[in-house]
Amino acid sequence: MDLDDILGARPDDPLPALLREDLDRLSVAELEARITALQGEIARTRRKIDGAVDHMASADALFRR
């Protein structure tokens, strides 16, 4: 998957702005808080992926011949 595929999906997507944000202006505490928030978002996204995979596996098992 190309980064352009992710970033070009929606014009209102905040991810491109987040990736371009100047980190030089942030303190160490702010950077740590940012990492904590991003790790939380990664965990939330992984749970969504796991749920989707589990749902697909359940559907496949249900309709398997």
Secondary structure as the mmCIF struct_conf table of DSSP 4:
data_model
#
loop_
_struct_conf.conf_type_id
_struct_conf.id
_struct_conf.beg_label_comp_id
_struct_conf.beg_label_asym_id
_struct_conf.beg_label_seq_id
_struct_conf.end_label_comp_id
_struct_conf.end_label_asym_id
_struct_conf.end_label_seq_id
HELX_RH_AL_P HELX_RH_AL_P1 LEU A 3 LEU A 7
TURN_TY1_P TURN_TY1_P1 GLY A 8 GLY A 8
BEND BEND1 ALA A 9 ALA A 9
TURN_TY1_P TURN_TY1_P2 PRO A 11 ASP A 12
BEND BEND2 PRO A 14 PRO A 14
HELX_RH_AL_P HELX_RH_AL_P2 LEU A 15 ARG A 20
TURN_TY1_P TURN_TY1_P3 ASP A 24 ARG A 25
BEND BEND3 LEU A 26 LEU A 26
HELX_RH_AL_P HELX_RH_AL_P3 VAL A 28 PHE A 63
#
